[in-house]
Amino acid sequence: MVRRVLAQLQRQLVPPAYRQWHTLGAFRLRLQQAGHILGSAYVEIDAPTPTGTRRVVFSGDLGAPSTPLLPAPRRPARPLCW
């Protein structure tokens, strides 16, 4: 039973690509390379509000800009306004 469930999950899970906007209901999200460890990312989310759209960024530890094996992290595309 567990193997069948895991096989079904593998068929259904699709990892989102970096640097591309993805729609999830009323939200848009984009993964950007964090440069902390291989595969790490921070998430930008555009969320609808009554007056427009607000961008929210979730991140953990961002990497150092001069590591030889990992790309430097990029800042979000536009400044954050609170």
KETIMAR-118385 format. One record per residue (C-alpha): residue number from 1; residue in three letters; chain; x, y, z. Coordinates in nm, 3 decimals, padded with zeros to 5 digits. Each point is the difference from the previous one (the first is absolute). Example, Ala and Ser with C-alpha at 12.3 -4.5 7.8 and 13.67 -1.06 7.14 Angstrom:
<vexmis>
<i 1; aa ALA; ch A; east 01.230; north -00.450; up 00.780>
<i 2; aa SER; ch A; east 00.137; north 00.344; up -00.066>
</vexmis>
This chain:
<vexmis>
<i 1; aa MET; ch A; east 00.000; north 00.000; up 00.000>
<i 2; aa VAL; ch A; east 00.273; north 00.250; up 00.093>
<i 3; aa ARG; ch A; east 00.189; north -00.068; up -00.324>
<i 4; aa ARG; ch A; east -00.314; north 00.066; up -00.205>
<i 5; aa VAL; ch A; east -00.059; north 00.330; up 00.177>
<i 6; aa LEU; ch A; east 00.363; north 00.107; up -00.049>
<i 7; aa ALA; ch A; east -00.013; north -00.095; up -00.368>
<i 8; aa GLN; ch A; east -00.318; north 00.206; up -00.043>
<i 9; aa LEU; ch A; east 00.161; north 00.299; up 00.173>
<i 10; aa GLN; ch A; east 00.303; north -00.020; up -00.229>
<i 11; aa ARG; ch A; east -00.228; north 00.013; up -00.304>
<i 12; aa GLN; ch A; east -00.191; north 00.300; up 00.133>
<i 13; aa LEU; ch A; east 00.279; north 00.218; up 00.138>
<i 14; aa VAL; ch A; east 00.150; north 00.242; up -00.250>
<i 15; aa PRO; ch A; east 00.283; north 00.223; up 00.124>
<i 16; aa PRO; ch A; east -00.039; north 00.362; up -00.111>
<i 17; aa ALA; ch A; east 00.284; north 00.152; up -00.202>
<i 18; aa TYR; ch A; east 00.217; north 00.282; up 00.133>
<i 19; aa ARG; ch A; east -00.048; north 00.356; up -00.130>
<i 20; aa GLN; ch A; east -00.345; north -00.069; up -00.150>
<i 21; aa TRP; ch A; east -00.331; north 00.126; up 00.133>
<i 22; aa HIS; ch A; east -00.247; north -00.275; up 00.094>
<i 23; aa THR; ch A; east -00.370; north 00.052; up 00.076>
<i 24; aa LEU; ch A; east -00.153; north -00.157; up 00.308>
<i 25; aa GLY; ch A; east -00.363; north 00.106; up 00.030>
<i 26; aa ALA; ch A; east -00.006; north 00.380; up 00.036>
<i 27; aa PHE; ch A; east 00.374; north 00.010; up 00.079>
<i 28; aa ARG; ch A; east 00.310; north 00.009; up -00.217>
<i 29; aa LEU; ch A; east 00.328; north -00.139; up 00.129>
<i 30; aa ARG; ch A; east 00.357; north -00.017; up -00.123>
<i 31; aa LEU; ch A; east 00.302; north -00.183; up 00.138>
<i 32; aa GLN; ch A; east 00.338; north 00.174; up -00.012>
<i 33; aa GLN; ch A; east 00.334; north -00.161; up 00.078>
<i 34; aa ALA; ch A; east 00.108; north 00.077; up 00.355>
<i 35; aa GLY; ch A; east 00.361; north -00.115; up -00.046>
<i 36; aa HIS; ch A; east 00.011; north -00.149; up 00.350>
<i 37; aa ILE; ch A; east 00.012; north -00.370; up -00.092>
<i 38; aa LEU; ch A; east -00.062; north -00.180; up -00.328>
<i 39; aa GLY; ch A; east -00.368; north 00.024; up -00.085>
<i 40; aa SER; ch A; east -00.084; north 00.261; up 00.263>
<i 41; aa ALA; ch A; east -00.244; north 00.275; up -00.094>
<i 42; aa TYR; ch A; east -00.188; north 00.297; up 00.130>
<i 43; aa VAL; ch A; east -00.362; north 00.051; up -00.103>
<i 44; aa GLU; ch A; east -00.160; north 00.316; up -00.137>
<i 45; aa ILE; ch A; east -00.380; north 00.004; up 00.024>
<i 46; aa ASP; ch A; east -00.228; north 00.254; up -00.163>
<i 47; aa ALA; ch A; east -00.319; north 00.007; up 00.207>
<i 48; aa PRO; ch A; east -00.317; north 00.187; up -00.095>
<i 49; aa THR; ch A; east -00.119; north 00.271; up 00.239>
<i 50; aa PRO; ch A; east -00.307; north 00.227; up -00.013>
<i 51; aa THR; ch A; east 00.219; north 00.279; up -00.142>
<i 52; aa GLY; ch A; east 00.219; north -00.200; up -00.240>
<i 53; aa THR; ch A; east 00.277; north -00.251; up 00.050>
<i 54; aa ARG; ch A; east 00.255; north -00.042; up 00.277>
<i 55; aa ARG; ch A; east 00.325; north -00.190; up -00.041>
<i 56; aa VAL; ch A; east 00.115; north -00.212; up 00.293>
<i 57; aa VAL; ch A; east 00.341; north -00.165; up 00.016>
<i 58; aa PHE; ch A; east 00.077; north -00.307; up 00.211>
<i 59; aa SER; ch A; east 00.363; north -00.091; up 00.045>
<i 60; aa GLY; ch A; east 00.230; north -00.182; up 00.231>
<i 61; aa ASP; ch A; east 00.374; north 00.039; up 00.002>
<i 62; aa LEU; ch A; east 00.122; north 00.168; up -00.320>
<i 63; aa GLY; ch A; east 00.341; north -00.103; up -00.127>
<i 64; aa ALA; ch A; east 00.322; north 00.193; up -00.026>
<i 65; aa PRO; ch A; east 00.054; north 00.185; up -00.331>
<i 66; aa SER; ch A; east 00.347; north -00.140; up -00.068>
<i 67; aa THR; ch A; east -00.017; north -00.376; up 00.056>
<i 68; aa PRO; ch A; east 00.173; north -00.197; up -00.277>
<i 69; aa LEU; ch A; east -00.262; north -00.276; up -00.040>
<i 70; aa LEU; ch A; east -00.334; north 00.178; up 00.046>
<i 71; aa PRO; ch A; east -00.148; north 00.295; up -00.186>
<i 72; aa ALA; ch A; east -00.038; north 00.324; up 00.192>
<i 73; aa PRO; ch A; east -00.354; north 00.065; up 00.122>
<i 74; aa ARG; ch A; east -00.206; north 00.258; up -00.190>
<i 75; aa ARG; ch A; east -00.208; north 00.269; up 00.165>
<i 76; aa PRO; ch A; east -00.376; north 00.006; up -00.067>
<i 77; aa ALA; ch A; east -00.096; north 00.172; up -00.327>
<i 78; aa ARG; ch A; east -00.156; north 00.308; up 00.164>
<i 79; aa PRO; ch A; east 00.044; north 00.167; up 00.338>
<i 80; aa LEU; ch A; east -00.221; north -00.120; up 00.279>
<i 81; aa CYS; ch A; east -00.253; north 00.243; up 00.140>
<i 82; aa TRP; ch A; east -00.164; north -00.062; up 00.336>
</vexmis>
